[in-house]
């Protein structure tokens, strides 16, 4: 083999190694041809963080995590190497926050400070912070959820027992029939109270008429017998008012009055005779006054 061919093979092999190295770093998210500034951040726990984890600020990717090393001199510190685009000037007081997503993945979010006068220089250390987010809230709720599981199991068992009982279905059917009977009863009561209302209104009108007649007779004479008659009429009015209130309250024998048509017709006749008597007294009061004086 000639010396020229050996040189070409060696050059081709080195070129392949270089392309392989560049390709592997490209797949890892590293861009060997971009110029980045290196910064550092310290954390106490970097669970879920790995090399090539992207770094974001305001939702824009501005760099990657380039390395993670354990500080053996200070066991509570884990140093993370950050490669950030050289065009980004980081204000002093900025914070590199590790945010844990719901599924356990970790992102790094660079929160820039408001300072516009002082900026970090490459090689400085950023303040590191950890935000567990929703995952930490779920972890805090797990003991409560675990304690609720036995209760939920007993509740589901009780519901299953209740729904499988045939008496529940029968109770529902009985409730439906009771509701239908109650509706029919209400309709019957409504139909029965209609004639009672008209009778009560007539009795009230008779009572008011008797009251006015009593006042007129009291003004017409001061005879002792007439006063006795007025007192009797007042007593009659009270009794009629009492009957009216009992009918309104639907107590006592009101049910018989509503259901007995014969008694209803007799009461109508009595009311008619009373109205006739009252009209006669109004038209000829002297006849009754002379009769009482005798």
C-alpha positions, 0 to 999 in steps of 0.5 A: 500500500502506498504512503499516499493511500495511508494518509488518505485513510487516516485523514478519512478516519479522523474526519469520521471521528470528528463528524461522529463527535459533532453528531453525538453532541448535536443529538445531546442538544449541544451546538459546538459552533455557537459561542456561549458563556458559562455560569454556575448554580448551586442546589441541594437536590437535582433529582430529575436534572440531567446534562443537556437539560434546556434552560428557558427564560420567559419561554425562550430557550437560551442555553443548556445544562452542561454538567453536574458535579458534587461538591465534596467539600460542602455535601449540601451543594451540588454545582451545575454548569450552565451554558447560556447564550453570550448575547444574553446579559444576566442582571445581578440577582437573577435566579435559576429555578428548577421546576418539577412537572407533574410527570416528574420531568425537570426544567430550568427556568432563568428568572431575570432580575429587574436590575439594569445597572449591574450584570453578572460576568461569565463564570459567576454563580447564580442563585439556585432555587427549587420549585416542586410545583404541583408534584409537591402539592400532590405529595402533601395530599397523599397521606390524606388520600390514603386515609380516605381510601378505606372510607371510600371502600366502605361507602361504595360497599354500603351503596352496593348493598343498598342498591341491591336490596329489592325492598328499595325498588318496592319503596320507590313504587310505593312512594309513587302510588302515595304521591298519586293518591295525595294528588287525588285527595288534594283535588277532592278537597279543592272541589269540596271547599268551593260550596263551603266558600259560597255558604260562608260568604252568605253567612257573613253578609247575613251577619253584617245585615243583622248588625246594621239592623241592631244599630238602627233598632237601638237608635229608634227606641230606648225601651228595655225590651228592645234592648233585650232584643238587641242583646239577643241579636248580638248574641246571635251574631256572635254565634253566626261569627263562631259558625263562620270561623269554624267553617273557615278552620275546617274543624268540627262538623264542617265535613258533614256540612260539605258532604250532606246536600240536604243540610246544605239546602236547609241552611240556604232556606234558613238564610232566605227566610232570615233575609225576608224577615230582615227586609220586612223589619226594614220596611215595617219597623213600627209593627214589631216595635208595637208588638214588643211594647205590648 
